[in-house]
Amino acid sequence: MHIYPIIIFIHYKSTKHIKEQGDPIYLRDKVTQRHSKEQFETAQKIEQEYSRYFTGVVQEGALSSICTQILATVNQEQSKALWIPACPL
């Protein structure tokens, strides 16, 4: 099967930005310093190893801004033509 997923990476500049990320509707619990550091380090490793597979990268910001950027990227990717062979290879 030829599956073409949309892979969007959310890029944060520091652990501080992850820790400060908050939205009373979606994120009710506060993120600890240790947890934000773990998330940041994991994200850096993922970005280094798999960035060639990313469809798009969303920059940090308010949660509503991130969601808007994700929606725009998905809409843009879904509007592209997907070329597939007429017969199996």
C-alpha positions in Angstrom: 0.0 0.0 0.0 1.1 3.5 -0.7 0.3 5.6 2.3 1.2 9.2 2.4 0.7 10.5 6.0 0.8 14.2 6.9 3.4 14.6 9.6 3.5 17.9 11.4 6.2 18.7 14.0 5.6 21.3 16.7 8.9 23.1 17.3 9.6 24.8 20.6 12.7 26.9 21.2 13.1 26.0 24.9 11.8 24.0 27.9 10.4 27.3 29.2 8.0 27.6 26.3 6.8 24.1 26.8 6.3 24.7 30.5 4.4 27.9 29.9 2.1 26.4 27.3 -1.3 26.4 28.9 -4.9 26.5 28.0 -7.6 26.0 30.6 -9.8 24.1 28.1 -7.3 21.6 26.8 -4.4 21.5 29.3 -5.7 21.6 32.8 -2.6 20.3 34.6 0.6 22.3 34.8 3.7 20.8 33.2 6.6 20.3 35.6 10.1 21.4 34.8 11.3 17.8 34.6 8.5 16.8 32.2 9.1 19.8 30.0 12.8 19.1 29.8 12.1 15.4 28.9 9.7 16.6 26.2 12.1 19.1 24.8 15.0 16.6 24.6 12.8 14.0 23.0 11.6 16.5 20.4 15.2 17.5 19.6 16.1 13.9 18.9 13.0 13.3 16.8 13.7 16.5 14.8 17.3 15.5 14.2 16.5 11.9 13.1 13.2 12.3 11.2 13.0 15.9 10.0 13.2 14.7 6.4 9.8 13.0 6.8 8.0 16.1 8.2 5.3 17.6 6.0 5.4 20.8 7.9 6.8 22.4 11.0 4.6 24.5 13.3 6.4 27.1 15.4 5.5 27.6 19.1 2.8 29.9 20.2 -0.5 29.9 21.9 -2.4 26.6 21.7 -5.1 28.2 19.5 -2.3 29.5 17.1 -0.7 26.1 16.9 -4.1 24.5 16.1 -4.7 27.1 13.4 -1.3 26.4 11.8 -1.9 22.6 11.9 -5.3 23.0 10.3 -3.8 25.3 7.6 -1.0 22.7 6.9 -3.5 19.8 6.7 -5.8 21.8 4.4 -2.9 22.7 2.1 -1.7 19.1 1.9 -5.1 17.7 1.3 -5.7 20.0 -1.6 -2.5 18.8 -3.4 -2.9 16.3 -6.3 -1.7 12.8 -5.5 -0.2 11.0 -8.4 -0.6 7.2 -8.4 0.2 4.6 -11.1 -2.8 3.5 -13.2 -1.8 -0.1 -12.8 0.1 -2.0 -10.1 3.8 -2.1 -10.5 
